[in-house]
Amino acid sequence: MAKKGKTWIKGQLNEKYYKMSKRDGFRARAAYKLIQIDAKYNIFKVKGKYPKKVLDLGAAPGAWIEVILRKYLEIPEAKRYRNFKIIGIDLTTIRPFENAPFIETHRIDIFSEKCEKEIIQPEKLFDIILSDLAPKTSGDFRDIANQEAMVEKVFEFTKYLKKHGHIVVKMFQSEFTNEIMKKWKPHFRILKRMKPPASRESSRELYIVGLNFI
């Protein structure tokens, strides 16, 4: 087992996007998945404007928040975005972002009643909802059930999504993928699936991208 562990670690250290994340100062290689999704679907423009409120589910360690932050700092009108806010939620503690008071992070279960009652305020809807959530795997049929429940829960959060807003949800390819596409297609002008180049070839993960919420 020790030898296998060393091989896996070596593979990680030599992996292209891992190296890029170290070079570019991102907390994780997952940053490039969001960058690639945005490059294809321009998710950080809602009706031609940069979003003012973003919800990031499964946010730890914070790489997607870093991507959003860098996008925000690039726009000329950033200083005028006084109400700009990013809310990151995960079961794992997210290391704070210094000098960015508009980033709010919470260690909480998205299935908990407290999450929606105390953290997500219905009167302040989100322009974008992102989810890189994935369940801890046990190696049996429960993995699929847990993942499907998680995807369904994330899509339920569209009740906090503004009209014309966007959503990005990670899921694992299965028969459930077609079901979720069919169920949610009527709620978005565009609903697509994408496997970013930064996703490992061996992984079944893909991302459902919903644009222009109806």
Secondary structure, 3 states (H helix, E strand, C coil): CHHHHHHHHHHHHHCHHHHHHHHHCCCCCCHHHHHHHHHHHCCCCECCECCCEEEEECCCCCHHHHHHHHHHHHCHHHHHCCCCEEEEEECCCCCCCCCCCCEEEEECCCCCHHHHHHHCCCCCCEEEEEECCCCCCCCCCHHHHHHHHHHHHHHHHHHHEEEEEEEEEEEECCHHHHHHHHHHHHHEEEEEEECCCCCCCCCCEEEEEEEEEC
